[in-house]
Amino acid sequence: MFTLIDKIIILKRVPIFSGFDAESLKILSGISEEVFYNSGELIFEEGEAGDALYIVINGTVKIFKQSDSSALSVIEANGFFGEFAVLGNENRSASAIAVSDTDLLVISKDKFHSLLFAHPLLSLPIFDNLISRLVKHG
């Protein structure tokens, strides 16, 4: 089990939250939940409703299309996935599976929206980072 301080340190290393100050990270860590997945366990499936953002604490996650099990991407410690699920209303565009035993921090869509509603300025560094990723990766 991670302490509040542990979560703050973990979140500070995640690129999407790198622009957050200490107080913002504290607020964010308060709405995150630690979840463990065994190697080979499905985290979510393509086509499901997107309901959370995931941050890899340790372990490895493979993102893949159901039609082709080869990896679209592999996410390791300090990486994140599912970010578009908390910002929009689209279903999952791919599946995610734990390739090894994996600890994740999970931020639900509802809690994330409540956070941004209460602290709208927190959205600025998130959107800056997402736009940079979109431009870089197409």
DOSEVEX-377048 format. One record per atom (N, C-alpha, C, O): x negated, y negated, z; atom name; residue number from 1. Coordinates in pm, 1 decimal. Layout:
        x        y        z name resi
        X        Y        Z   CA  NUM
...
This chain:
        x        y        z name resi
    -84.3    118.1      0.0    N    1
      0.0      0.0      0.0   CA    1
    -89.2   -125.0      0.0    C    1
   -184.2   -134.6     77.8    O    1
    -58.0   -217.9    -86.0    N    2
   -137.9   -339.1    -96.0   CA    2
    -80.0   -449.9     -8.7    C    2
     41.6   -465.0      2.5    O    2
   -168.8   -526.5     52.6    N    3
   -127.1   -641.1    132.0   CA    3
    -95.3   -758.2     38.4    C    3
   -123.2   -751.9    -81.4    O    3
    -38.2   -862.0     92.4    N    4
     -9.6   -983.0     16.0   CA    4
   -138.3  -1039.3    -44.5    C    4
   -140.6  -1080.9   -160.3    O    4
   -245.1  -1040.0     35.2    N    5
   -374.7  -1090.9    -13.4   CA    5
   -426.0  -1004.8   -128.3    C    5
   -476.3  -1057.6   -227.5    O    5
   -413.6   -871.5   -115.8    N    6
   -455.8   -781.3   -223.4   CA    6
   -381.2   -814.1   -352.6    C    6
   -441.3   -822.2   -459.8    O    6
   -249.5   -832.7   -341.2    N    7
   -168.3   -863.3   -459.3   CA    7
   -209.3   -995.6   -522.5    C    7
   -214.8  -1006.9   -644.9    O    7
   -238.0  -1095.3   -440.1    N    8
   -281.6  -1225.8   -491.5   CA    8
   -411.5  -1209.6   -570.7    C    8
   -425.5  -1265.6   -679.5    O    8
   -505.7  -1133.7   -516.4    N    9
   -633.7  -1111.2   -584.2   CA    9
   -612.2  -1038.3   -716.6    C    9
   -672.8  -1073.3   -817.8    O    9
   -526.2   -937.4   -715.5    N   10
   -495.2   -861.6   -837.4   CA   10
   -432.4   -953.4   -941.7    C   10
   -475.2   -954.1  -1057.1    O   10
   -331.7  -1030.8   -902.4    N   11
   -260.5  -1116.9   -997.0   CA   11
   -351.0  -1225.5  -1054.4    C   11
   -335.6  -1263.2  -1170.6    O   11
   -444.5  -1275.9   -975.4    N   12
   -537.0  -1379.5  -1023.1   CA   12
   -623.3  -1328.8  -1139.2    C   12
   -665.7  -1407.3  -1223.9    O   12
   -649.3  -1197.7  -1142.9    N   13
   -732.4  -1137.7  -1248.3   CA   13
   -655.4  -1111.6  -1377.6    C   13
   -715.2  -1081.0  -1480.7    O   13
   -523.5  -1123.6  -1372.0    N   14
   -439.3  -1093.4  -1488.0   CA   14
   -431.8  -1217.3  -1576.8    C   14
   -392.4  -1324.1  -1530.0    O   14
   -468.8  -1204.7  -1703.5    N   15
   -476.1  -1322.6  -1790.6   CA   15
   -349.0  -1408.2  -1794.2    C   15
   -358.4  -1530.9  -1797.2    O   15
   -232.4  -1347.2  -1793.9    N   16
   -108.4  -1424.2  -1805.2   CA   16
    -84.8  -1514.1  -1682.5    C   16
    -11.1  -1612.4  -1689.9    O   16
   -148.1  -1479.0  -1570.1    N   17
   -131.4  -1557.8  -1447.7   CA   17
   -258.3  -1632.7  -1407.4    C   17
   -264.4  -1688.9  -1298.0    O   17
   -358.6  -1634.4  -1493.2    N   18
   -487.2  -1695.7  -1458.1   CA   18
   -476.4  -1845.4  -1431.8    C   18
   -561.1  -1902.0  -1362.8    O   18
   -373.4  -1910.5  -1485.8    N   19
   -356.8  -2053.5  -1463.6   CA   19
   -281.4  -2088.4  -1336.7    C   19
   -260.6  -2206.1  -1307.6    O   19
   -240.1  -1987.7  -1260.7    N   20
   -163.7  -2011.9  -1138.3   CA   20
   -255.9  -2054.6  -1025.1    C   20
   -368.2  -2005.5  -1013.5    O   20
   -207.9  -2146.6   -941.4    N   21
   -282.3  -2182.9   -821.7   CA   21
   -249.9  -2082.0   -711.1    C   21
   -164.8  -1994.9   -729.2    O   21
   -317.5  -2093.8   -597.4    N   22
   -304.1  -1996.2   -488.6   CA   22
   -159.4  -1985.7   -439.1    C   22
   -110.8  -1875.5   -413.8    O   22
    -91.5  -2097.5   -425.5    N   23
     46.9  -2094.8   -375.8   CA   23
    139.5  -2024.8   -475.5    C   23
    227.6  -1948.7   -435.6    O   23
    120.1  -2050.1   -603.0    N   24
    201.4  -1984.5   -706.2   CA   24
    177.2  -1834.7   -707.9    C   24
    270.8  -1756.4   -724.1    O   24
     51.1  -1794.4   -691.1    N   25
     18.5  -1652.2   -685.5   CA   25
     81.2  -1586.4   -563.0    C   25
    124.3  -1471.2   -568.7    O   25
     86.1  -1659.3   -453.6    N   26
    149.0  -1607.3   -331.4   CA   26
    297.5  -1583.0   -355.2    C   26
    351.0  -1479.7   -314.9    O   26
    363.7  -1677.4   -420.0    N   27
    506.0  -1662.8   -450.7   CA   27
    527.8  -1543.7   -543.5    C   27
    617.4  -1462.3   -521.2    O   27
    445.6  -1534.0   -647.3    N   28
    456.6  -1425.7   -743.9   CA   28
    432.1  -1289.4   -679.0    C   28
    502.5  -1192.5   -707.4    O   28
    332.6  -1283.3   -592.4    N   29
    302.4  -1155.9   -526.6   CA   29
    418.0  -1111.7   -437.4    C   29
    439.0   -992.2   -416.4    O   29
    491.8  -1207.8   -385.6    N   30
    606.6  -1175.4   -300.0   CA   30
    721.1  -1108.0   -373.2    C   30
    803.2  -1041.1   -310.6    O   30
    728.2  -1124.4   -504.5    N   31
    837.3  -1060.8   -580.3   CA   31
    790.3   -937.0   -656.1    C   31
    868.7   -873.8   -726.9    O   31
    663.2   -902.5   -641.5    N   32
    611.0   -784.6   -711.6   CA   32
    620.8   -661.7   -621.2    C   32
    612.3   -670.7   -498.7    O   32
    639.1   -546.8   -686.4    N   33
    647.1   -420.5   -613.5   CA   33
    541.9   -325.4   -668.3    C   33
    518.6   -319.9   -789.1    O   33
    479.0   -251.3   -579.1    N   34
    380.1   -152.1   -620.2   CA   34
    452.3    -21.7   -654.2    C   34
    535.8     26.3   -577.5    O   34
    418.9     34.4   -770.1    N   35
    478.1    160.2   -814.9   CA   35
    365.9    250.5   -865.9    C   35
    273.8    204.7   -933.4    O   35
    375.0    379.6   -832.5    N   36
    275.1    477.6   -875.3   CA   36
    336.5    569.5   -979.8    C   36
    449.9    615.0   -964.9    O   36
    260.1    596.7  -1086.5    N   37
    299.3    693.0  -1189.8   CA   37
    191.3    799.5  -1201.0    C   37
     72.2    768.7  -1206.0    O   37
    234.3    924.6  -1204.9    N   38
    141.5   1035.8  -1227.1   CA   38
     99.2   1038.7  -1373.4    C   38
    170.6    989.5  -1460.7    O   38
    -16.3   1096.2  -1399.1    N   39
    -63.1   1114.8  -1535.8   CA   39
     43.2   1190.4  -1615.5    C   39
     94.1   1293.2  -1570.7    O   39
     76.2   1138.7  -1734.0    N   40
    176.7   1201.2  -1819.9   CA   40
    319.4   1156.6  -1793.4    C   40
    410.7   1196.2  -1865.8    O   40
    340.1   1075.1  -1690.9    N   41
    474.7   1029.9  -1657.0   CA   41
    514.7    910.4  -1744.3    C   41
    438.0    815.6  -1761.0    O   41
    635.3    916.9  -1798.9    N   42
    687.9    810.0  -1883.0   CA   42
    728.4    691.5  -1795.4    C   42
    799.5    708.1  -1696.3    O   42
    683.1    573.0  -1832.4    N   43
    715.4    450.5  -1757.5   CA   43
    844.7    391.0  -1811.5    C   43
    934.8    357.0  -1734.9    O   43
    853.4    378.5  -1942.6    N   44
    978.1    341.5  -2008.7   CA   44
    976.1    393.2  -2150.8    C   44
    871.2    427.3  -2205.5    O   44
   1095.0    398.2  -2209.6    N   45
   1109.5    455.6  -2342.5   CA   45
   1156.2    350.1  -2442.1    C   45
   1236.7    262.7  -2410.2    O   45
   1103.6    361.0  -2562.7    N   46
   1144.1    274.7  -2673.2   CA   46
   1296.7    273.7  -2684.1    C   46
   1360.5    378.8  -2678.2    O   46
   1354.6    154.5  -2699.9    N   47
   1498.7    140.8  -2714.4   CA   47
   1571.9    110.5  -2584.5    C   47
   1686.1     64.7  -2587.4    O   47
   1508.0    135.2  -2470.4    N   48
   1570.0    103.1  -2341.8   CA   48
   1576.4    -48.5  -2323.1    C   48
   1500.9   -123.7  -2384.8    O   48
   1666.9    -90.7  -2237.9    N   49
   1673.0   -232.4  -2201.7   CA   49
   1545.5   -268.8  -2125.9    C   49
   1503.0   -196.1  -2036.1    O   49
   1486.1   -379.9  -2162.2    N   50
   1366.0   -426.1  -2093.5   CA   50
   1404.5   -496.7  -1965.1    C   50
   1480.6   -593.4  -1967.7    O   50
   1352.5   -449.3  -1852.9    N   51
   1394.4   -505.6  -1725.3   CA   51
   1280.0   -544.4  -1632.6    C   51
   1303.6   -583.1  -1518.2    O   51
   1153.4   -534.2  -1681.9    N   52
   1041.7   -564.6  -1592.6   CA   52
    913.1   -589.7  -1670.5    C   52
    897.1   -548.3  -1785.3    O   52
    823.4   -658.7  -1603.7    N   53
    686.1   -682.1  -1647.2   CA   53
    597.3   -593.6  -1560.9    C   53
    620.8   -581.1  -1440.8    O   53
    495.8   -532.3  -1620.5    N   54
    407.9   -439.0  -1550.5   CA   54
    264.2   -487.5  -1554.5    C   54
    216.3   -534.9  -1657.5    O   54
    195.5   -475.2  -1441.1    N   55
     55.0   -510.9  -1429.7   CA   55
    -19.6   -386.8  -1382.4    C   55
     17.7   -326.7  -1281.7    O   55
   -124.6   -348.1  -1454.1    N   56
   -200.7   -229.1  -1417.3   CA   56
   -302.3   -265.6  -1309.0    C   56
   -389.7   -349.9  -1329.5    O   56
   -289.0   -200.8  -1194.5    N   57
   -385.3   -218.8  -1085.1   CA   57
   -503.7   -126.5  -1109.6    C   57
   -618.8   -170.2  -1109.7    O   57
   -474.7      1.1  -1130.2    N   58
   -576.0     97.1  -1171.3   CA   58
   -507.5    209.2  -1247.4    C   58
   -388.0    233.8  -1231.1    O   58
   -585.4    276.4  -1330.6    N   59
   -530.3    378.5  -1417.2   CA   59
   -523.5    327.7  -1560.3    C   59
   -578.2    222.4  -1593.1    O   59
   -455.1    404.4  -1645.1    N   60
   -445.9    371.7  -1786.8   CA   60
   -306.1    401.1  -1837.5    C   60
   -246.7    503.7  -1804.4    O   60
   -253.8    308.8  -1919.0    N   61
   -120.4    322.4  -1978.2   CA   61
   -134.4    312.8  -2129.6    C   61
   -205.8    227.4  -2182.0    O   61
    -64.5    402.4  -2198.2    N   62
    -61.8    399.6  -2344.5   CA   62
     73.5    347.6  -2389.5    C   62
    177.7    393.7  -2342.9    O   62
     70.9    250.5  -2481.2    N   63
    191.6    197.9  -2543.6   CA   63
    199.4    260.7  -2682.5    C   63
    102.9    255.9  -2758.9    O   63
    315.5    320.1  -2715.2    N   64
    326.6    392.1  -2842.3   CA   64
    469.1    390.1  -2895.0    C   64
    564.4    370.3  -2819.7    O   64
    482.0    410.8  -3025.7    N   65
    612.1    425.8  -3090.8   CA   65
    653.0    571.1  -3083.7    C   65
    568.5    660.0  -3094.1    O   65
    782.3    596.8  -3065.9    N   66
    831.9    734.6  -3058.8   CA   66
    805.3    809.7  -3189.2    C   66
    777.4    929.5  -3187.5    O   66
    813.8    740.0  -3300.7    N   67
    796.2    804.5  -3431.4   CA   67
    651.9    847.0  -3457.5    C   67
    626.2    933.2  -3541.6    O   67
    558.6    786.8  -3385.7    N   68
    416.8    816.2  -3405.3   CA   68
    348.8    802.5  -3269.8    C   68
    332.2    691.1  -3220.1    O   68
    310.3    911.8  -3210.8    N   69
    260.3    908.3  -3073.2   CA   69
    121.0    846.7  -3058.2    C   69
     68.9    840.1  -2946.8    O   69
     59.9    801.7  -3167.6    N   70
    -70.5    736.7  -3153.7   CA   70
    -52.3    601.8  -3083.8    C   70
     52.7    538.4  -3094.4    O   70
   -154.9    560.1  -3013.6    N   71
   -146.3    440.9  -2930.1   CA   71
   -140.3    312.8  -3012.5    C   71
   -220.9    291.5  -3103.1    O   71
    -43.0    227.8  -2979.1    N   72
    -41.7     90.5  -3031.0   CA   72
   -142.3      8.8  -2951.5    C   72
   -211.2    -78.1  -3005.0    O   72
   -148.9     39.0  -2822.0    N   73
   -248.9    -22.5  -2735.9   CA   73
   -266.7     62.7  -2611.2    C   73
   -181.1    143.5  -2575.3    O   73
   -379.6     42.2  -2547.3    N   74
   -411.1    109.5  -2421.7   CA   74
   -438.7     -0.4  -2320.1    C   74
   -522.7    -87.7  -2342.4    O   74
   -367.2      5.0  -2208.8    N   75
   -376.4    -98.7  -2107.0   CA   75
   -446.2    -40.7  -1984.5    C   75
   -408.8     65.5  -1934.8    O   75
   -547.8   -111.6  -1936.7    N   76
   -623.0    -67.6  -1818.8   CA   76
   -614.6   -174.6  -1710.6    C   76
   -538.8   -270.8  -1723.3    O   76
   -692.0   -157.9  -1604.9    N   77
   -687.8   -246.9  -1489.2   CA   77
   -690.3   -393.7  -1529.8    C   77
   -768.1   -434.5  -1615.9    O   77
   -604.1   -471.7  -1466.4    N   78
   -585.6   -615.3  -1487.8   CA   78
   -510.2   -647.1  -1616.4    C   78
   -486.7   -763.9  -1647.4    O   78
   -472.6   -544.6  -1690.7    N   79
   -391.9   -565.5  -1809.9   CA   79
   -244.0   -567.9  -1773.7    C   79
   -205.0   -529.8  -1663.4    O   79
   -163.9   -612.5  -1867.0    N   80
    -20.6   -620.0  -1842.3   CA   80
     54.9   -583.3  -1968.8    C   80
      1.1   -589.8  -2079.3    O   80
    180.2   -544.6  -1950.5    N   81
    266.5   -510.7  -2062.7   CA   81
    411.6   -529.6  -2019.7    C   81
    443.2   -534.3  -1900.8    O   81
    498.1   -540.2  -2119.0    N   82
    639.6   -561.6  -2090.3   CA   82
    676.0   -707.4  -2068.7    C   82
    785.7   -738.5  -2022.2    O   82
    583.0   -797.5  -2102.9    N   83
    605.6   -940.1  -2076.6   CA   83
    723.1   -996.8  -2154.5    C   83
    792.5  -1085.6  -2104.9    O   83
    746.7   -947.3  -2275.6    N   84
    857.4  -1001.3  -2353.8   CA   84
    992.2   -957.4  -2298.6    C   84
   1093.8  -1022.2  -2323.4    O   84
    993.3   -848.9  -2225.0    N   85
   1117.9   -800.7  -2164.5   CA   85
   1171.1   -897.0  -2059.7    C   85
   1292.4   -909.5  -2043.3    O   85
   1082.8   -964.7  -1989.0    N   86
   1129.0  -1056.8  -1885.9   CA   86
   1163.3  -1194.6  -1941.6    C   86
   1223.3  -1277.1  -1872.6    O   86
   1124.8  -1219.0  -2066.5    N   87
   1151.1  -1349.0  -2127.2   CA   87
   1269.2  -1347.9  -2223.9    C   87
   1327.5  -1452.8  -2251.2    O   87
   1304.7  -1231.6  -2275.5    N   88
   1413.0  -1222.6  -2372.3   CA   88
   1512.0  -1114.0  -2336.6    C   88
   1510.9  -1060.4  -2225.8    O   88
   1597.3  -1082.5  -2431.8    N   89
   1700.0   -981.3  -2408.4   CA   89
   1688.9   -863.8  -2504.2    C   89
   1786.0   -791.2  -2525.8    O   89
   1571.9   -845.1  -2561.0    N   90
   1551.3   -736.9  -2656.1   CA   90
   1526.1   -605.0  -2583.3    C   90
   1474.6   -602.8  -2471.5    O   90
   1563.2   -496.1  -2648.6    N   91
   1528.9   -364.5  -2596.4   CA   91
   1380.2   -339.8  -2615.8    C   91
   1314.7   -408.6  -2694.2    O   91
   1327.6   -241.7  -2544.3    N   92
   1185.5   -208.0  -2555.5   CA   92
   1152.8   -169.0  -2698.8    C   92
   1222.8    -87.6  -2759.1    O   92
   1046.4   -227.0  -2753.3    N   93
   1006.2   -199.0  -2891.2   CA   93
    913.6    -78.6  -2900.8    C   93
    884.3    -31.9  -3010.8    O   93
    867.6    -28.0  -2787.6    N   94
    778.4     87.3  -2782.5   CA   94
    794.4    154.9  -2647.0    C   94
    860.7    102.8  -2557.3    O   94
    733.4    270.0  -2634.0    N   95
    733.8    344.9  -2508.1   CA   95
    601.8    324.6  -2435.3    C   95
    501.7    285.8  -2495.5    O   95
    602.5    351.3  -2304.3    N   96
    480.9    342.7  -2223.5   CA   96
    469.6    468.1  -2138.4    C   96
    567.0    512.8  -2077.9    O   96
    349.5    524.0  -2134.8    N   97
    323.8    645.0  -2055.9   CA   97
    192.6    628.9  -1980.7    C   97
     96.6    571.6  -2032.3    O   97
    189.4    680.2  -1857.9    N   98
     65.7    679.9  -1780.0   CA   98
    -26.2    788.0  -1836.3    C   98
     10.3    905.5  -1839.8    O   98
   -145.3    747.9  -1880.3    N   99
   -242.9    841.7  -1935.1   CA   99
   -321.7    906.9  -1821.7    C   99
   -369.9   1019.4  -1835.0    O   99
   -334.2    836.0  -1711.8    N  100
   -398.2    888.1  -1590.7   CA  100
   -310.5    845.1  -1473.8    C  100
   -216.9    767.4  -1492.4    O  100
   -339.3    894.2  -1353.9    N  101
   -265.9    845.8  -1237.5   CA  101
   -281.9    693.9  -1233.3    C  101
   -393.3    642.1  -1241.3    O  101
   -170.3    623.7  -1220.7    N  102
   -170.9    478.6  -1241.4   CA  102
    -90.6    406.2  -1134.4    C  102
     23.1    443.1  -1104.7    O  102
   -150.8    302.8  -1077.1    N  103
    -81.7    211.4   -986.5   CA  103
    -47.2     85.5  -1063.8    C  103
   -132.1     27.4  -1131.4    O  103
     79.0     43.9  -1053.0    N  104
    125.6    -76.5  -1120.7   CA  104
    187.7   -172.2  -1021.1    C  104
    242.5   -130.1   -919.3    O  104
    179.3   -301.4  -1050.7    N  105
    265.3   -399.6   -987.0   CA  105
    377.3   -424.7  -1086.6    C  105
    351.9   -445.2  -1205.3    O  105
    500.2   -423.1  -1039.1    N  106
    616.5   -440.5  -1124.7   CA  106
    691.6   -564.5  -1078.4    C  106
    718.7   -582.4   -959.7    O  106
    724.6   -650.1  -1175.8    N  107
    804.2   -770.2  -1147.5   CA  107
    931.6   -758.4  -1229.4    C  107
    928.2   -759.4  -1352.4    O  107
   1044.5   -747.2  -1159.5    N  108
   1171.6   -729.3  -1229.0   CA  108
   1212.5   -857.3  -1301.0    C  108
   1176.6   -968.2  -1261.2    O  108
   1287.2   -838.4  -1406.2    N  109
   1336.6   -950.1  -1486.2   CA  109
   1419.3  -1046.5  -1400.9    C  109
   1401.7  -1168.0  -1410.0    O  109
   1508.4   -993.3  -1319.0    N  110
   1593.9  -1077.9  -1235.2   CA  110
   1512.3  -1161.6  -1137.5    C  110
   1537.1  -1281.1  -1121.8    O  110
   1415.3  -1099.0  -1072.2    N  111
   1331.4  -1172.4   -976.7   CA  111
   1244.4  -1275.3  -1048.1    C  111
   1222.5  -1385.2   -997.0    O  111
   1194.8  -1239.2  -1166.6    N  112
   1111.4  -1330.7  -1243.7   CA  112
   1192.3  -1453.4  -1286.9    C  112
   1144.4  -1566.4  -1277.2    O  112
   1314.0  -1430.7  -1334.0    N  113
   1400.5  -1542.9  -1373.2   CA  113
   1432.5  -1632.0  -1254.1    C  113
   1431.0  -1754.4  -1266.4    O  113
   1461.2  -1572.6  -1139.7    N  114
   1488.5  -1651.6  -1018.7   CA  114
   1367.5  -1736.1   -981.0    C  114
   1380.9  -1852.2   -942.4    O  114
   1249.2  -1676.4   -992.7    N  115
   1125.8  -1749.1   -962.4   CA  115
   1108.7  -1869.0  -1054.6    C  115
   1078.6  -1979.1  -1008.5    O  115
   1127.9  -1848.0  -1186.1    N  116
   1110.5  -1958.6  -1280.8   CA  116
   1218.9  -2064.5  -1265.1    C  116
   1194.3  -2182.7  -1288.9    O  116
   1337.8  -2022.9  -1225.4    N  117
   1444.6  -2120.4  -1200.9   CA  117
   1409.5  -2208.4  -1080.7    C  117
   1432.2  -2329.3  -1083.2    O  117
   1354.7  -2147.8   -976.5    N  118
   1317.6  -2222.1   -855.6   CA  118
   1189.2  -2303.0   -873.3    C  118
   1171.1  -2407.0   -809.9    O  118
   1099.6  -2253.7   -960.8    N  119
    969.2  -2317.9   -982.0   CA  119
    941.6  -2328.2  -1131.8    C  119
    855.6  -2256.6  -1182.9    O  119
   1012.6  -2415.5  -1203.1    N  120
   1002.1  -2419.0  -1349.6   CA  120
    861.7  -2448.2  -1403.3    C  120
    829.5  -2406.1  -1514.4    O  120
    779.3  -2517.7  -1329.3    N  121
    644.5  -2547.8  -1378.3   CA  121
    557.5  -2423.5  -1389.5    C  121
    456.1  -2425.1  -1459.3    O  121
    595.7  -2315.5  -1321.6    N  122
    519.4  -2191.0  -1332.5   CA  122
    526.6  -2132.6  -1473.1    C  122
    440.1  -2054.7  -1513.2    O  122
    628.9  -2170.0  -1546.9    N  123
    643.7  -2115.7  -1682.3   CA  123
    537.9  -2169.7  -1778.7    C  123
    506.0  -2103.7  -1877.6    O  123
    483.4  -2287.5  -1752.0    N  124
    388.2  -2347.8  -1845.6   CA  124
    263.7  -2263.3  -1869.2    C  124
    231.6  -2236.6  -1985.0    O  124
    190.4  -2219.0  -1764.0    N  125
     72.5  -2136.4  -1792.6   CA  125
    108.6  -2001.0  -1853.3    C  125
     29.8  -1944.7  -1929.2    O  125
    225.5  -1948.7  -1821.0    N  126
    268.6  -1821.1  -1879.0   CA  126
    289.5  -1836.9  -2029.0    C  126
    239.0  -1757.1  -2107.9    O  126
    364.0  -1939.9  -2068.1    N  127
    390.4  -1960.8  -2210.2   CA  127
    263.6  -1996.7  -2286.9    C  127
    247.4  -1954.8  -2401.5    O  127
    173.9  -2073.1  -2226.1    N  128
     45.7  -2103.8  -2290.5   CA  128
    -29.7  -1974.6  -2321.6    C  128
    -82.4  -1957.2  -2431.5    O  128
    -34.1  -1884.8  -2223.9    N  129
   -105.3  -1759.1  -2243.0   CA  129
    -39.0  -1672.2  -2347.9    C  129
   -107.7  -1613.5  -2431.5    O  129
     93.8  -1662.5  -2345.3    N  130
    165.4  -1579.9  -2442.1   CA  130
    149.7  -1632.5  -2583.6    C  130
    132.3  -1554.8  -2677.5    O  130
    155.6  -1762.5  -2599.1    N  131
    137.4  -1821.7  -2731.8   CA  131
     -2.7  -1793.0  -2783.3    C  131
    -20.2  -1759.6  -2900.5    O  131
   -102.2  -1805.7  -2697.0    N  132
   -240.5  -1775.2  -2736.3   CA  132
   -253.0  -1629.3  -2780.0    C  132
   -321.5  -1599.4  -2877.9    O  132
   -187.5  -1539.0  -2708.3    N  133
   -191.6  -1396.1  -2746.1   CA  133
   -124.4  -1373.0  -2880.4    C  133
   -174.9  -1296.8  -2962.8    O  133
    -11.3  -1438.1  -2903.2    N  134
     59.7  -1421.5  -3029.7   CA  134
    -23.9  -1472.5  -3146.7    C  134
    -30.1  -1409.1  -3252.0    O  134
    -87.2  -1586.3  -3127.5    N  135
   -170.7  -1642.9  -3234.1   CA  135
   -291.3  -1552.7  -3260.2    C  135
   -328.2  -1530.0  -3375.4    O  135
   -351.8  -1502.1  -3154.8    N  136
   -471.2  -1418.7  -3167.3   CA  136
   -439.6  -1281.4  -3228.7    C  136
   -515.3  -1231.6  -3311.9    O  136
   -328.1  -1221.1  -3187.5    N  137
   -296.3  -1084.5  -3229.5   CA  137
   -189.0  -1075.7  -3336.8    C  137
   -155.6   -966.8  -3383.5    O  137
   -135.8  -1189.3  -3375.1    N  138
    -35.0  -1190.9  -3481.0   CA  138
     92.6  -1143.6  -3430.9    C  138
    190.1  -1137.8  -3505.8    O  138
